[in-house]
Amino acid sequence: MATPAIRMFRKIEGLFCVYKPAGVHWKLVRGSIETSLLKGLNATPSQPLPTEVRFLALPVSEAEAPKGLTLSAASMPVLSKHPLVTGPEFQSIKVGVGHRLDASSSGVLVLAVGNGSKALNNLYNTRVTRDYTLEGEFGTATDDFSHTGRIVERSTYGHITKDKLERVLAMLQGANQKALLLYSNVDMRSQEAYEMAVRGLLGPDGKSLPILTGLRCIHFEPPNFTLEVQCINETQKYLRKVVHEIGLELRSTALCRGVRRTRDGPFTLQDALTRDHWAASDVIQAIGKKRSSKKKSKTQTKDSPLQPSEESTTVNQMKPVREQQ
């Protein structure tokens, strides 16, 4: 029979996400989650101690002692099974981490407990994309492309307009769209490529270089600007370098003041648990909510006709044409 702690552990097996603040290493976040989950598991009520039958000697007077020893059967708890003797039921718990965030980045960090590690591997095998918000600043270049690095160059930025910035972004996105098709390892003139694009499955085959599938400016107030990025196989250092290269393309310099992940596959900021909600009960609620929404989306997919995805717009000319007889 499963104990209350084991039953609770089965409830927290799965995928969930937390919000990693900037300036904190992801290993510290994972350690805090593991400690919080262990505390919740071991705080569950323990089962009653098993009992065993023992024969105890009854107290007798000195006059009755020569007549023999008198015993009585009694049910006694097995103290060797007491929690103070055996220790906590769960000594450790392993939490898997999805796509990492470096110490200076913030945002959605996907975690897995128990059988959720397998689901985590399956999730990233589907070539999921991630969304980021990049805070940039024109006029300064550093050795690591961030605002905390050593300044190596300063330049003017008065000639930069939003139209010029958007033209550079369109050029970069076009180059990355070509790379996406190149690494897909699918004949772009085939029916297979068209069907994959419609279903949103077109992507790099295996590990590839970082690819930006979407890039747009959502705020422009020189010298500050904000970019929204969708990407695959990226690192936060690569995204900071993208901001630096945008500054060079605009005949200026730029550094990245902040990297914030807003989506990792199906997990968004609305799903992320903040630092005050990393308890076992909050994790159970988050996993249950995500499972119910997943089942609901599957039901809607079965009932609705096939709809083209956003990626199909980038390859809308790939539908094969019948050859003339």
C-alpha positions in Angstrom: 0.0 0.0 0.0 1.4 3.4 -1.0 2.1 5.9 1.7 0.8 9.4 1.6 4.2 10.7 0.6 4.4 8.3 -2.4 0.9 9.3 -3.5 1.9 13.0 -3.3 5.1 12.2 -5.3 3.0 10.6 -8.1 1.0 13.8 -8.3 4.1 16.0 -8.8 5.5 13.7 -11.5 5.3 15.7 -14.7 6.3 19.0 -16.4 6.0 22.5 -15.0 7.8 25.8 -15.3 9.0 28.5 -13.0 10.1 32.0 -13.4 13.9 32.3 -13.1 14.9 35.8 -12.0 17.9 37.6 -13.4 21.1 37.3 -11.4 20.4 33.8 -10.2 22.0 30.7 -11.6 19.6 28.0 -12.8 21.3 25.4 -10.5 20.3 27.5 -7.5 16.7 27.6 -8.8 16.7 23.8 -9.3 18.2 23.3 -5.8 15.5 25.5 -4.2 12.8 23.6 -6.0 14.2 20.2 -4.9 14.4 21.4 -1.3 10.8 22.7 -1.3 9.5 19.5 -2.9 11.3 17.4 -0.3 10.0 19.4 2.5 6.4 19.0 1.2 6.8 15.3 0.6 8.2 14.5 4.1 5.6 16.8 5.8 2.8 14.4 4.8 1.2 12.4 7.7 3.0 9.2 8.3 1.3 5.8 8.4 0.5 4.2 11.8 3.4 2.1 13.1 3.0 -1.6 12.6 2.4 -3.7 15.7 3.8 -7.0 17.0 2.7 -9.4 19.7 5.0 -9.6 22.7 4.8 -11.7 25.8 5.4 -9.5 28.9 6.0 -10.7 32.4 3.4 -9.7 34.9 4.6 -8.3 38.2 4.2 -10.8 41.1 4.7 -10.6 44.8 7.7 -12.3 46.6 5.4 -15.0 48.0 4.2 -16.1 44.6 7.6 -16.0 42.9 8.6 -19.6 43.5 5.3 -20.8 41.8 6.6 -19.8 38.3 6.7 -16.9 35.9 3.4 -15.4 34.7 3.3 -14.0 31.1 0.7 -12.0 29.2 0.4 -11.3 25.4 0.4 -7.6 24.5 0.4 -5.7 21.1 3.3 -3.3 20.9 4.4 -0.8 18.2 7.5 -1.7 16.1 9.7 1.2 17.1 12.3 0.2 14.5 9.8 1.6 11.9 9.4 4.9 13.6 10.3 8.0 11.4 12.7 9.2 14.1 14.6 5.9 13.6 14.3 5.4 9.8 14.6 9.0 8.9 12.5 10.9 6.2 10.8 8.7 3.6 12.3 10.7 0.8 16.0 11.4 1.2 16.5 13.2 -2.2 14.5 14.1 -5.3 15.8 14.7 -8.8 14.5 17.6 -10.8 15.3 17.7 -14.5 15.9 21.1 -16.2 14.9 22.0 -19.8 16.6 24.6 -22.0 18.9 26.5 -19.7 19.0 30.2 -18.9 22.3 31.8 -18.0 22.7 33.7 -14.8 22.0 37.2 -16.2 18.8 36.1 -18.1 15.3 35.7 -16.7 12.1 34.1 -17.8 10.4 30.7 -18.3 12.4 27.7 -17.1 10.9 24.3 -17.7 11.4 21.6 -15.1 10.5 17.9 -14.8 10.0 15.5 -11.9 10.1 11.7 -12.0 8.5 10.4 -15.2 8.4 14.0 -16.5 12.0 13.7 -17.5 10.9 11.4 -20.4 8.2 13.9 -21.4 10.8 16.7 -21.3 13.1 14.8 -23.8 10.1 14.1 -26.0 9.1 17.8 -25.9 12.5 19.0 -27.1 12.7 16.3 -29.8 9.7 18.0 -31.5 11.9 21.1 -32.3 9.9 23.5 -30.2 10.6 27.2 -30.6 11.2 29.7 -27.8 10.2 33.4 -27.5 12.4 36.1 -26.0 12.3 39.8 -25.3 15.6 41.5 -25.8 16.3 45.0 -24.4 18.9 46.8 -26.5 20.8 50.1 -26.3 22.5 51.9 -29.2 25.7 53.8 -28.9 27.9 51.4 -26.9 29.7 48.1 -27.6 31.2 45.8 -24.9 33.4 42.7 -25.0 30.6 40.3 -24.1 27.7 42.2 -25.8 26.0 42.9 -22.4 25.7 46.0 -20.3 27.9 44.5 -17.6 30.9 43.9 -20.0 33.9 46.0 -20.6 33.2 49.0 -22.9 35.3 48.7 -26.1 33.6 51.3 -28.3 31.2 54.2 -28.3 29.4 55.6 -31.4 26.6 57.9 -32.5 23.1 56.7 -33.1 21.1 59.8 -34.1 20.9 58.6 -37.7 19.0 55.4 -36.7 15.3 55.4 -37.3 12.6 52.7 -36.7 12.3 52.1 -40.5 16.0 51.5 -40.8 15.9 49.1 -37.9 12.9 47.2 -39.3 14.7 46.8 -42.6 17.7 45.3 -40.9 15.4 43.0 -38.9 13.6 41.9 -42.1 17.0 41.1 -43.8 18.1 39.0 -40.8 14.8 37.1 -40.6 15.0 36.4 -44.4 18.5 35.0 -44.0 17.4 32.8 -41.1 14.3 31.5 -43.0 16.6 30.3 -45.7 18.8 28.6 -43.1 15.7 27.0 -41.6 14.8 25.4 -45.0 18.4 24.4 -45.6 18.7 22.5 -42.3 15.3 20.8 -42.7 16.8 18.1 -44.8 13.6 17.9 -46.9 13.1 18.6 -50.6 11.3 21.9 -50.7 9.6 20.9 -54.0 8.0 17.8 -52.5 4.5 17.1 -51.2 6.1 16.1 -47.9 7.6 19.5 -47.3 4.3 21.2 -48.0 2.4 19.0 -45.6 5.1 19.5 -42.9 4.9 23.3 -43.3 1.1 23.3 -43.0 1.3 21.2 -39.8 4.0 23.4 -38.4 6.6 20.5 -38.3 9.1 22.1 -40.7 12.4 22.7 -38.8 16.0 21.7 -38.6 16.7 18.0 -38.7 18.7 17.3 -35.5 21.1 19.8 -33.9 21.8 22.8 -36.0 23.1 26.3 -35.7 20.8 28.9 -33.9 18.0 30.0 -36.2 15.7 33.0 -35.7 12.2 32.1 -37.0 10.7 35.5 -36.0 12.2 39.0 -35.3 10.4 42.3 -34.8 10.7 45.6 -32.9 8.0 46.2 -30.3 9.5 49.4 -28.8 11.8 52.0 -30.2 12.9 55.1 -28.2 16.6 55.8 -29.0 19.0 54.8 -27.6 16.7 52.1 -26.2 14.8 49.5 -28.2 13.0 46.2 -27.5 13.0 43.2 -29.8 10.7 40.2 -29.8 12.4 37.0 -31.1 11.3 33.5 -31.9 14.2 31.0 -32.3 15.5 27.4 -32.3 18.7 26.0 -30.8 19.7 29.4 -29.4 21.8 30.4 -26.5 21.4 33.7 -24.6 25.0 34.7 -25.6 24.0 34.2 -29.3 21.0 36.5 -28.8 23.1 39.2 -27.3 25.4 38.9 -30.3 22.4 39.4 -32.6 21.8 42.7 -30.9 25.4 43.7 -31.4 25.3 42.8 -35.1 22.1 44.8 -35.6 24.0 47.8 -34.3 26.8 47.2 -36.8 24.4 46.8 -39.7 23.0 50.2 -38.7 26.5 51.8 -38.8 26.6 52.1 -35.1 27.0 49.9 -32.0 24.6 48.2 -29.6 24.6 46.2 -26.5 22.0 44.0 -24.8 20.6 45.2 -21.5 18.4 42.2 -20.8 17.3 38.8 -22.1 13.9 37.5 -21.0 12.3 34.2 -22.1 8.6 34.6 -22.5 7.8 31.2 -23.9 9.4 27.7 -24.1 7.3 25.5 -26.3 3.8 25.2 -24.8 4.9 27.0 -21.5 4.4 30.7 -21.2 4.9 33.4 -18.5 1.3 32.8 -17.4 2.2 29.2 -16.5 5.4 30.1 -14.7 5.5 29.8 -10.9 7.2 32.7 -9.1 9.5 32.3 -6.1 6.7 32.5 -3.5 4.8 29.6 -5.2 7.5 26.8 -5.4 5.8 24.6 -2.7 4.7 21.1 -3.5 1.0 22.0 -3.5 1.6 24.8 -6.0 3.6 22.4 -8.3 0.8 19.8 -8.1 -1.8 22.5 -9.1 0.4 23.7 -12.0 0.9 20.2 -13.4 -2.8 19.4 -13.1 -3.7 22.6 -14.8 -1.3 21.9 -17.7 -2.5 18.4 -18.1 -6.2 19.5 -18.3 -5.4 22.2 -20.9 -3.4 19.6 -22.9 -6.3 17.2 -23.0 -8.7 20.0 -23.9 -6.5 21.1 -26.8 -6.3 17.5 -28.1 -10.1 17.3 -28.0 -10.4 20.5 -29.9 -7.8 19.4 -32.5 -9.8 16.2 -33.2 -13.0 18.1 -33.6 -11.6 21.0 -35.8 -10.3 20.7 -39.4 -6.6 21.1 -40.1 -5.5 24.7 -39.9 -2.3 26.1 -41.5 0.3 27.2 -38.9 2.4 30.3 -38.9 5.4 28.6 -40.4 3.3 27.6 -43.5 3.3 31.3 -44.5 7.0 31.2 -45.1 6.8 28.3 -47.5 3.4 29.0 -49.1 4.9 28.6 -52.6 6.2 25.1 -52.0 3.0 23.2 -53.0 4.0 21.0 -55.9 2.6 21.9 -59.3 1.5 19.2 -61.8 3.8 18.8 -64.7 2.3 19.5 -68.1 1.6 16.4 -70.1 
